[in-house]
Amino acid sequence: MISIPGTRSAPLDTPSTAVDPLTAGLRALLFGADRERIHGPWRELATDPWMYPQHGTSSADQLAASYERLRRVNTVTDAAALADDPYRLTSLHEWTATMDGALTVLAGIHYNLFLGSLADHDAHDKRPLDEYLAMTRTGTFLCTELGHGNDATALETTAVYDRADRTFTLHTPNAGAQKFMPNTGPAGGPKSAVVAARLLIDDRDHGIFLFLTPLTDQAGPLPGVTVRALPQRPGSPVDHCLTSFDQVLLPHDALLTGEHGRFGDDGAFTSALGSRRKRFLTSIGRVTLGKLCMSASAVGVSRAALATAVRYAQHRHVSGARPDRRVPLWAHRTHHGPLLEQLATAYAMTALHRTTTTLWAEHDRTDPAAAAHAQREVAVAKGWITWQARTVLTECRERCGAQGLLPVNGIVSGTVDIEGTITAEGDNLALWAKTGAELLLGHDAPPAATPGGGPADPAVRQSLLLAARHLLLARARTRLRQAPAGDSLRRWNAAAPAALAAVTAHAEHRAAAALLAMAEQAAGPRARAVLLDLHQLFTLRRLDPRTGALQGGQYLTADQVDELPELIEQSIARLAGHAPALVDAFDLPDRFFAGRPIANPGYQEAFDDDDAHWNLTAPA
């Protein structure tokens, strides 16, 4: 790792001073009472310099190292237990995102989409999991196709059942049915996949199911399997490929069965679900938890970027009002104000992710309404958190200037990796459209009268966020009614902008409520006060562009609208001095900062270090 002049002389990750009580209080709220079990193993991995990419090496070498890091993760956990624990699985993504973006992708696919899918379906004596748990074979997940992404219910890969020998023949019928961009390349060793394919029995389509399919061995693709590398994309290297099948024979136990579909002892196929769409959604049920994994990684990379940008602003000095005086960048309101706003967002992102993970982990799976509610809130959280992460990282990159463009400082690479979370496990816009339609057609009672106290009162701000959601849905319903009858697409197009804006308002209300609940749980008055200021800054920034509608709906008075800018400035002024504690509460280890030059006071001297591992001009 790079040696940074100016850092403390104590061994890395060996505390030399006691943790500030404010930092400790915030950290306890961010990571919860079960912090050691849920976050401890991954945080410990983050203290190892080998868990971070070696800048300046080839993409192939970086990818190979990411697969080796995946195996390192496997040595510190029980793989089957991890796949079955939403709290630990999501926290794994939260921490690996601060280390290696490719590792985050690989871990989500192997532990959640692959192992999780196997665990969620019927067990089978002829399908032992040992080689996957030990990672002598890596698992991957093949669902979307070149011609079918968000409309995966229309995918064309087929699995034809032969009653005589009780086998399936897996086949890709055309170019558009090639499985699009799974990690099926040679890196990482032999691989197997769960493949989504349309089950055909006696020429009848029974819907889409998953099939356990060996893809490669040490020599390459197995007979009938074709793997073609896709063009390299920006960001952390992953072996994304096109994968197709030419009459690949699979045994009877390759089909992942459950209540949604299985064969009886008499050979008859039965399903408790009459809808082929429901069978498909049940088969790929792990995608919901995958959404939480994506939002967790977005939370982690956002906090990492903010910690880097805030630290840099504290020790980067610029000319002051007098020629003989230099001041830190942080001294300027134009610099610290935007970062504090993004810090407020990051705390709200974390709070929303925690509450949504709990909702998913604890909901009653025997209650269809509870399951539908949990799935919707997971989708909303994923969309909002990953989109917010893009904004957070963009702001951090800009505040770090040209230094923010250097991959070694971690921000620009995180910015690119975030784009993957916006698309993976359900494209955000598609999730927003589905939720918008559900909210539009659901019951939405007008919010109760705004409580007294004005916008300085957290309860008032929560009520105003709810009112904004209601007004947007009312606008969407009006446009839906006014659109010409008989053309459903035209009617949806008329209502969609307001409906999607209502989903954003819904997410912001939930995030703000989670942040306020975090403040109310604070053990000490300092942590509570800081979190309430973060809540005030977060909510007022969301309400500010909606004041016209809120005033028109008589939820705000003209005087209260005029009050908002001053309340925002007061929050920023109170929070400015707490920024170090706010980012220290993220609990990122010294090893993390040691690899990001600008996060350390001695970063200028570090650029003169010819032995730095990221220095591309360093001698071989």
C-alpha positions in Angstrom: 0.0 0.0 0.0 1.0 3.6 -0.5 2.8 5.3 2.4 1.2 8.7 3.2 3.4 11.2 4.9 1.6 13.1 7.6 -0.5 10.3 8.9 -0.2 9.2 12.5 2.6 6.9 13.5 0.4 4.4 15.3 -0.1 1.1 13.4 -3.0 1.3 11.0 -6.4 0.4 12.6 -4.9 0.5 16.0 -6.7 3.3 17.7 -4.4 5.9 19.2 -7.1 8.0 20.9 -10.5 7.4 22.3 -13.4 7.8 19.9 -15.3 11.1 20.3 -18.6 10.5 22.1 -20.5 12.1 19.2 -18.8 9.9 16.7 -19.5 6.9 18.9 -23.2 7.8 19.3 -23.7 8.3 15.6 -21.8 5.1 14.8 -24.0 3.1 17.1 -27.1 4.4 15.4 -25.8 3.8 11.9 -24.7 0.2 12.5 -27.1 -1.0 15.2 -26.8 -3.1 18.3 -25.8 -6.2 16.4 -23.0 -4.4 14.7 -20.3 -6.9 15.4 -22.2 -9.9 13.9 -23.6 -8.1 10.9 -20.8 -5.7 10.0 -17.7 -6.9 11.9 -16.3 -9.6 9.6 -16.6 -7.3 6.5 -15.1 -4.3 8.3 -12.2 -6.5 9.4 -11.6 -7.5 5.7 -11.5 -3.8 4.9 -8.4 -3.5 7.1 -6.4 -5.8 4.7 -4.6 -3.9 1.9 -4.9 -7.0 -0.4 -8.7 -6.5 -0.5 -8.3 -3.3 -2.6 -7.5 -3.2 -6.3 -3.9 -2.6 -7.4 -4.1 0.5 -9.7 -2.0 0.3 -12.8 -2.5 -3.4 -13.4 -4.3 -4.9 -16.4 -8.1 -5.4 -16.4 -7.5 -9.2 -16.6 -5.3 -9.1 -13.5 -7.7 -6.9 -11.6 -10.6 -9.3 -12.4 -8.6 -12.4 -11.4 -7.8 -10.6 -8.1 -11.5 -9.8 -7.6 -12.4 -13.5 -7.9 -9.6 -14.4 -5.4 -11.0 -11.8 -3.0 -14.4 -13.5 -3.4 -12.7 -16.7 -2.2 -11.2 -14.8 0.6 -14.7 -13.7 1.7 -15.7 -17.3 1.6 -13.1 -18.2 4.2 -14.5 -15.9 6.8 -18.2 -17.0 6.5 -20.5 -19.9 6.3 -21.7 -19.5 2.7 -25.1 -21.2 3.2 -25.9 -19.2 6.4 -24.8 -15.9 4.6 -27.2 -16.6 1.7 -30.0 -17.1 4.2 -29.3 -13.9 6.2 -30.6 -10.6 4.6 -28.8 -8.5 7.2 -25.3 -9.9 6.7 -25.7 -10.4 3.0 -26.6 -6.7 2.5 -23.9 -5.5 4.8 -21.4 -7.5 2.8 -22.3 -5.4 -0.2 -22.1 -2.2 1.9 -18.5 -2.9 2.8 -17.2 -4.6 -0.3 -18.3 -1.5 -2.3 -15.8 0.5 -0.4 -13.0 -2.0 -1.4 -13.6 -3.5 -4.8 -16.6 -2.8 -7.0 -16.1 -6.0 -9.0 -16.0 -8.0 -5.8 -19.4 -6.5 -4.9 -20.9 -7.7 -8.2 -19.4 -11.2 -7.9 -20.5 -11.6 -4.3 -24.1 -10.6 -5.1 -24.3 -13.0 -8.0 -22.7 -16.0 -6.2 -24.2 -15.7 -2.7 -27.6 -14.2 -3.4 -28.8 -15.0 -7.0 -27.1 -18.4 -7.3 -26.8 -19.9 -3.8 -29.9 -18.1 -2.6 -32.0 -19.4 -5.5 -30.8 -23.0 -4.9 -31.6 -22.6 -1.2 -35.1 -21.1 -1.8 -36.2 -24.1 -4.0 -36.7 -27.7 -3.1 -33.6 -29.5 -1.9 -32.5 -32.5 -4.0 -30.4 -35.4 -3.0 -28.8 -35.5 -6.4 -27.9 -31.8 -6.2 -25.4 -31.4 -3.4 -24.1 -27.8 -2.8 -20.7 -28.7 -1.5 -18.7 -27.5 -4.5 -20.6 -24.2 -4.6 -20.3 -23.6 -0.9 -16.5 -24.4 -1.0 -16.3 -22.3 -4.2 -14.5 -24.9 -6.2 -17.2 -23.9 -8.7 -18.4 -20.3 -8.8 -22.1 -19.7 -9.3 -23.7 -17.2 -11.7 -27.2 -16.3 -12.7 -28.6 -16.2 -16.3 -31.9 -14.5 -16.8 -32.1 -11.4 -19.1 -31.4 -11.9 -22.8 -30.1 -9.7 -25.5 -33.6 -9.0 -26.7 -35.3 -9.1 -23.3 -34.3 -7.0 -20.3 -37.1 -5.3 -18.3 -39.6 -7.5 -20.2 -37.9 -10.7 -19.0 -41.3 -12.4 -18.8 -41.0 -12.7 -22.6 -37.6 -14.4 -22.7 -37.1 -17.1 -25.3 -34.6 -19.6 -24.0 -36.4 -23.0 -23.8 -36.1 -26.1 -21.7 -38.0 -28.9 -23.5 -39.0 -31.9 -21.2 -38.6 -35.4 -22.5 -41.0 -37.7 -20.6 -39.3 -40.8 -21.8 -35.9 -40.2 -20.2 -37.0 -37.5 -17.8 -34.5 -34.9 -19.1 -34.6 -31.3 -20.3 -33.0 -29.9 -23.4 -31.8 -26.3 -22.9 -31.7 -24.3 -26.1 -31.2 -20.7 -27.4 -33.5 -20.4 -30.4 -32.2 -17.1 -31.9 -29.6 -14.4 -31.4 -32.0 -12.3 -29.3 -32.3 -15.1 -26.8 -28.6 -15.1 -25.9 -28.2 -14.5 -22.1 -27.0 -11.0 -21.9 -24.0 -10.0 -19.7 -23.7 -12.6 -17.0 -20.2 -13.2 -15.6 -19.5 -16.4 -17.5 -15.9 -15.7 -18.7 -12.9 -17.9 -17.9 -11.8 -15.8 -15.0 -12.6 -17.3 -11.6 -12.4 -21.0 -12.7 -15.2 -23.4 -13.4 -18.7 -22.1 -13.2 -22.3 -23.2 -13.0 -25.4 -21.2 -13.4 -29.1 -21.1 -12.6 -30.6 -20.4 -16.0 -34.0 -18.9 -16.6 -35.8 -20.8 -19.4 -39.3 -21.4 -20.6 -40.4 -24.9 -19.6 -42.1 -26.8 -22.5 -43.9 -30.1 -21.8 -45.7 -31.7 -24.7 -45.5 -28.4 -26.6 -47.3 -26.6 -23.8 -45.6 -23.5 -22.2 -45.7 -23.8 -18.4 -43.8 -20.6 -17.8 -40.3 -19.6 -16.9 -38.3 -21.7 -14.4 -34.7 -21.9 -13.2 -32.4 -24.8 -14.3 -29.0 -25.6 -12.6 -26.6 -25.8 -15.5 -22.8 -26.5 -15.6 -21.2 -23.9 -17.9 -17.5 -24.4 -17.9 -14.6 -26.4 -16.5 -10.9 -25.7 -16.4 -10.7 -26.2 -20.1 -13.4 -23.7 -21.0 -17.1 -23.9 -22.0 -18.8 -27.3 -21.9 -20.2 -28.9 -25.0 -23.2 -27.0 -26.3 -22.4 -23.9 -24.3 -21.0 -20.8 -26.2 -19.6 -17.9 -24.3 -18.5 -14.7 -26.0 -17.0 -11.8 -24.2 -18.8 -8.4 -24.4 -16.9 -5.2 -25.0 -15.3 -3.9 -21.9 -17.4 -1.4 -20.0 -16.1 1.5 -17.8 -15.7 0.8 -14.1 -14.5 -2.2 -12.2 -13.7 -5.1 -14.6 -16.2 -7.9 -14.6 -16.3 -10.8 -17.2 -19.6 -9.9 -18.7 -20.5 -12.2 -21.7 -23.1 -13.4 -24.1 -24.0 -17.0 -23.3 -26.0 -19.4 -25.4 -27.0 -23.0 -25.5 -27.2 -25.5 -28.3 -29.4 -28.5 -27.3 -27.7 -28.9 -23.9 -29.1 -32.0 -22.1 -29.9 -31.5 -18.4 -30.9 -34.2 -15.9 -34.3 -34.2 -14.2 -33.0 -32.7 -11.0 -31.7 -29.6 -12.9 -35.1 -28.0 -12.6 -35.4 -25.9 -9.4 -38.8 -26.8 -8.1 -41.2 -25.6 -5.4 -44.9 -24.8 -4.9 -44.8 -22.8 -8.1 -44.1 -26.0 -10.1 -42.8 -29.6 -9.6 -43.2 -33.1 -10.9 -45.2 -35.6 -8.9 -44.3 -39.3 -8.4 -46.6 -40.1 -11.4 -44.6 -37.8 -13.7 -47.4 -35.1 -13.9 -46.4 -31.5 -13.6 -48.4 -29.5 -11.1 -48.3 -25.9 -9.8 -50.0 -24.1 -7.0 -49.9 -20.9 -9.2 -52.1 -20.7 -12.2 -50.4 -17.6 -13.6 -47.2 -18.1 -15.6 -46.1 -14.6 -14.6 -46.4 -15.5 -10.9 -44.4 -18.7 -11.5 -41.6 -16.6 -13.1 -41.6 -14.1 -10.3 -41.5 -16.9 -7.7 -38.6 -18.5 -9.6 -36.5 -15.3 -9.6 -37.6 -14.2 -6.1 -34.0 -13.6 -5.1 -34.0 -10.5 -7.3 -35.9 -8.7 -4.5 -33.1 -9.3 -2.0 -30.7 -8.4 -4.8 -32.3 -4.9 -4.9 -31.4 -4.5 -1.2 -27.9 -5.6 -2.0 -27.6 -3.0 -4.8 -28.9 -0.3 -2.5 -26.5 -1.4 0.2 -23.5 -1.1 -2.1 -24.7 2.4 -3.1 -24.9 3.4 0.6 -21.4 2.1 1.2 -19.8 3.8 -1.8 -21.6 7.1 -1.1 -20.3 7.2 2.5 -16.8 6.4 1.3 -16.8 9.2 -1.2 -18.1 11.7 1.4 -15.5 10.7 3.9 -12.8 11.2 1.3 -14.2 14.6 0.1 -14.8 16.0 3.6 -11.3 15.0 4.8 -9.8 16.5 1.6 -11.6 19.8 2.2 -10.3 20.0 5.8 -6.6 19.8 4.8 -6.6 21.3 1.3 -5.8 25.0 1.7 -6.4 27.9 -0.7 -5.7 31.6 -0.6 -7.7 33.6 1.9 -9.0 37.1 2.0 -5.4 38.4 2.6 -2.4 37.3 0.5 -0.6 36.1 3.6 -3.4 33.9 4.8 -4.5 30.5 3.5 -7.7 28.8 4.7 -9.0 25.2 4.2 -11.5 24.7 1.5 -14.0 23.7 4.2 -14.1 27.2 5.5 -16.1 28.3 2.4 -19.8 28.0 2.6 -19.9 27.4 -1.1 -17.8 24.3 -0.5 -19.1 22.8 2.7 -22.7 23.5 2.1 -23.2 21.1 -0.8 -21.2 18.4 1.0 -23.3 18.8 4.1 -26.4 18.4 2.0 -25.1 15.2 0.6 -24.1 14.0 4.1 -27.7 14.5 5.2 -28.8 12.5 2.2 -26.3 9.7 3.0 -27.6 9.5 6.5 -31.1 9.3 5.2 -30.1 6.7 2.6 -28.5 4.6 5.4 -31.6 4.9 7.6 -34.0 4.0 4.8 -31.9 1.0 3.9 -31.9 -0.3 7.5 -35.6 0.0 7.9 -36.3 -1.5 4.5 -34.0 -4.5 5.1 -35.8 -5.1 8.4 -39.2 -4.9 6.6 -38.1 -7.4 4.1 -36.4 -9.8 6.6 -39.3 -9.7 9.1 -42.5 -9.5 6.9 -45.0 -12.4 7.1 -44.4 -14.5 4.1 -47.7 -16.3 4.4 -49.5 -13.0 3.9 -49.6 -12.0 0.2 -50.5 -8.4 1.0 -47.5 -8.1 3.4 -45.2 -9.6 0.8 -46.4 -7.3 -1.9 -46.0 -4.3 0.4 -42.4 -5.4 1.3 -41.5 -6.0 -2.3 -42.7 -2.5 -3.3 -40.8 -0.8 -0.6 -37.7 -2.7 -1.4 -38.0 -1.5 -5.1 -38.6 2.1 -4.0 -35.6 2.0 -1.7 -33.4 0.6 -4.4 -34.4 3.1 -7.0 -34.2 6.1 -4.7 -30.9 5.1 -2.9 -29.0 4.3 -6.1 -30.1 7.4 -7.9 -29.2 9.5 -4.8 -25.8 7.8 -4.8 -25.1 9.1 -8.3 -25.8 12.6 -7.1 -23.7 12.2 -4.0 -20.7 10.9 -5.9 -21.0 13.6 -8.6 -21.0 16.3 -5.9 -18.0 14.7 -4.2 -16.1 14.4 -7.4 -16.7 18.1 -8.2 -15.7 19.3 -4.8 -12.4 17.4 -5.1 -11.6 19.0 -8.4 -9.2 17.3 -10.7 -8.1 15.0 -7.9 -11.6 13.5 -8.0 -10.9 12.3 -11.5 -8.0 10.1 -10.4 -9.2 6.5 -10.0 -6.7 6.1 -7.1 -8.8 8.5 -5.0 -11.8 6.2 -5.4 -14.5 8.7 -6.3 -14.7 8.6 -10.1 -14.5 4.7 -10.1 -17.3 4.6 -7.6 -19.3 7.0 -9.8 -19.1 4.6 -12.7 -19.8 1.5 -10.6 -23.0 3.2 -9.2 -24.4 3.1 -12.8 -24.5 -0.7 -12.6 -26.7 -0.6 -9.4 -29.2 1.7 -11.1 -29.8 -0.9 -13.8 -29.1 -4.2 -12.0 -31.9 -6.2 -10.4 -34.6 -4.2 -12.1 -34.0 -0.9 -14.0 -34.9 2.0 -11.7 -37.2 3.7 -14.2 -39.1 0.5 -14.7 -39.4 0.0 -10.9 -40.6 3.6 -10.6 -43.2 3.1 -13.3 -44.6 0.0 -11.7 -44.8 1.6 -8.3 -46.2 4.8 -9.8 -49.1 2.8 -11.3 -49.7 1.0 -8.1 -49.9 4.3 -6.1 -52.0 5.8 -8.8 -54.6 3.1 -8.6 -54.4 2.6 -4.9 -56.2 4.5 -2.0 -54.6 7.8 -1.0 -56.4 9.6 1.7 -55.6 13.4 2.0 -53.1 13.9 4.8 -54.4 15.2 8.1 -54.0 18.9 8.8 -50.4 20.0 9.2 -49.6 20.1 12.9 -48.7 23.5 14.4 -45.2 24.7 14.9 -44.1 25.6 11.4 -41.4 24.0 9.2 -38.9 24.1 12.0 -40.9 21.3 13.6 -39.8 17.8 12.4 -43.4 16.5 12.6 -44.5 19.4 10.4 -41.9 18.6 7.8 -42.9 14.9 7.7 -46.5 16.0 7.2 -45.5 18.3 4.4 -43.6 15.5 2.6 -46.7 13.4 2.8 -48.8 16.3 1.5 -46.5 16.6 -1.5 -47.0 13.0 -2.3 -50.7 13.4 -2.1 -50.8 16.4 -4.4 -48.7 14.7 -7.0 -51.0 11.7 -7.0 -54.0 13.9 -7.3 -52.4 15.6 -10.3 -51.7 12.3 -11.9 -55.2 11.1 -11.3 -56.6 14.2 -12.9 -54.5 13.8 -16.0 -55.5 10.2 -16.2 -59.2 11.1 -16.1 -58.8 13.8 -18.7 -56.9 11.7 -21.2 -59.0 10.2 -24.1 -60.6 6.9 -23.2 -59.8 3.8 -25.2 -56.0 4.2 -25.4 -54.4 2.9 -22.2 -50.9 3.8 -23.2 -51.9 7.4 -24.0 -53.7 7.7 -20.7 -50.6 6.3 -18.8 -48.3 8.7 -20.6 -50.5 11.6 -19.5 -50.4 10.6 -15.9 -46.8 9.1 -15.7 -44.7 12.3 -15.0 -46.8 13.2 -11.9 -47.1 9.5 -10.9 -43.3 9.0 -11.0 -42.7 12.3 -9.1 -45.1 10.9 -6.5 -42.9 7.8 -6.1 -39.9 10.1 -5.5 -42.0 12.0 -2.8 -43.0 8.6 -1.3 -39.3 7.6 -1.1 -38.3 10.9 0.4 -41.0 10.7 3.1 -39.9 7.2 4.1 -36.2 8.2 4.1 -37.0 11.2 6.2 -39.1 9.2 8.6 -36.3 6.6 9.0 -33.8 9.4 9.7 -36.1 11.0 12.3 -36.6 7.6 14.0 -32.8 7.3 14.1 -32.6 10.7 15.8 -35.3 9.7 18.3 -33.3 6.6 19.2 -30.1 8.6 20.0 -28.8 7.9 23.5 -27.2 11.4 23.9 -28.4 14.9 23.3 -25.5 15.8 21.0 -26.1 13.0 18.6 -29.9 13.7 18.7 -29.3 17.4 17.9 -27.0 16.6 15.0 -29.4 14.1 13.5 -32.3 16.5 13.9 -30.3 19.1 12.0 -29.5 16.5 9.3 -33.3 15.8 9.1 -34.1 19.5 8.8 -31.5 20.0 6.0 -32.6 16.9 4.2 -36.4 17.6 4.4 -36.3 21.3 3.6 -34.2 20.7 0.5 -36.8 18.3 -0.7 -39.7 20.6 0.2 -38.1 23.7 -1.3 -39.0 22.9 -5.0 -42.5 22.0 -4.0 -43.5 25.1 -2.0 -45.7 26.4 -4.8 -47.9 23.3 -4.8 -47.9 23.1 -1.0 -48.9 26.8 -0.7 -51.6 26.3 -3.3 -52.9 23.4 -1.4 -52.9 25.5 1.8 -50.3 23.3 3.5 -47.9 26.3 3.8 -48.3 30.0 4.2 -46.3 32.6 2.3 -44.5 33.5 5.5 -43.5 29.9 6.1 -42.2 29.6 2.5 -40.1 32.7 3.1 -38.8 31.0 6.3 -37.3 27.9 4.6 -34.1 29.4 3.2 -33.1 30.7 6.6 -33.8 27.4 8.3 -31.6 25.7 5.7 -28.8 28.1 6.4 -29.1 27.6 10.1 -28.8 23.8 9.7 -25.7 24.1 7.6 -24.1 26.5 10.0 -24.7 24.2 13.0 -23.6 21.1 11.1 -20.4 22.6 9.6 -18.3 22.0 12.7 -19.6 18.4 13.1 -18.5 17.2 9.7 -15.4 15.2 11.0 -17.6 13.3 13.5 -20.3 12.7 10.8 -17.8 11.0 8.5 -15.8 9.3 11.3 -19.0 7.6 12.3 -18.9 5.7 9.0 -16.2 3.6 10.7 -14.0 3.3 7.6 -10.7 1.8 8.6 -7.3 3.5 8.3 -6.4 1.0 5.5 -9.2 2.4 3.4 -7.9 6.0 3.7 -4.3 4.8 3.2 -5.1 3.9 -0.4 -6.8 7.2 -1.2 -4.0 9.9 -1.2 -6.3 13.0 -0.9 -7.9 11.6 2.2 -4.6 12.3 4.1 -2.8 15.5 5.0 0.4 14.4 3.4 -1.2 13.7 0.0 1.1 16.1 -1.9 4.2 14.4 -0.8 2.6 11.0 -1.7 2.6 12.1 -5.4 6.4 12.2 -5.2 6.6 8.6 -4.1 8.0 6.6 -7.0 7.3 3.3 -5.2 3.5 4.1 -4.8 1.6 1.1 -6.2 -0.7 3.4 -8.2 2.1 5.4 -9.8 2.0 4.3 -13.4 5.5 5.7 -14.0 7.1 3.7 -11.2 9.8 1.3 -12.4 8.8 -2.3 -12.9 
